[in-house]
């Protein structure tokens, strides 16, 4: 099993098979727009711009489970991220990452790198084979992931 075995919904409600990303290095992140860590969007976009042409993708999953810091519709979240941080990476439907309603993708990610998701902006790095290779805490600034990303590219 790998992340490629999962289907998720994009921010417009369409099913997306993660097999679409086969052969790419992925960074999967649960995000929020009203969090002290929200400025990490800038660093994430910088990573995306720097490495996208080498087969790197960021998959953004808004999550409202932590102090309700991802309020609003998918459209409002997308507009905020696009206008304020100029993000161009893929954004998906708002999800739950902990508890009974944890989406299957995050159940899998947490099985591979155990532990509850502690807060917004927890990050999982996936290799080109769809395997979870590293997990980074919410407080890990995107620029500190560059060495790990470079190794996989």
Secondary structure, 3 states (H helix, E strand, C coil): CCHHHCEEEECCCCEEEHHHHCCCEEEEEEECCCCCCCCHHHHHHHHHHHHHHHCEEEEEEEECCCCCCCCCCHHHHHHHHHHHHCCCCEEEEEECCCCCCCCHHHHHHHHHCCCCCCCCCCEEEECCCCCEEEEECCCCCHHHHHHHHHHHC
